[in-house]
């Protein structure tokens, strides 16, 4: 898969999980807080991919 498709998939999944988690644990969260959480989730996905690739080697 291309990098753009992977990014779009991760962004959509990050947004869905961010909305679900913030509404469940913090119902009074603002849109900006939810969007920040979604960005953080997508960032964590890329960081864990980086660690996984680094651990595997070339």
N, C-alpha and C positions, 0 to 999 in steps of 0.2 A: 504494500500500500504506500501511497505517496505521503509525504510529511504533512501536506495540507489536509488530507482526509483524516489522518490520525489526530491532528490538532482540532479539527472541527468536531470529531467524535468526542474527544476529551473535553472540549469546551461545553458541549451539550450535556454530557454526563456530569461534569462539574457543576453546571448550573442547576440541573435537576436535583442532585444530592445536596447542594447548598440550600436550595429552597426547602427541601424536606427536613433537613437537619435543623435549620434555623427556626422553621415554624414549629417543629416538635420541641426543641429545647429552649428557644428564646422567641416566643411569639411576637414580641413587640419590636423585633429587629427592623431596622429601616432597610430600604432598597439598597442604599450604599453599603451597609454592613453585609448584606447578603451577597452583593456583587463582589465585595472584597474577599469574602469567604470562598466564593466560586473561583476567583483568580488564585487564591492560595491553594485550593485543591488541585487545580490544573498545574500549578507550579510544582507542587509535591509529586505529581505524577511524572513530570519531566526529571525531577531530581532523583526519584527512585529508579527511573530508567537509566540515568547516568551512572548511578552506583552499580546497577546490575550489569551494565555493559563493561564498566571498569573492572568488575570482579571476574568476568568471563575472560578477559584478555583480548588480544587482537584476532 
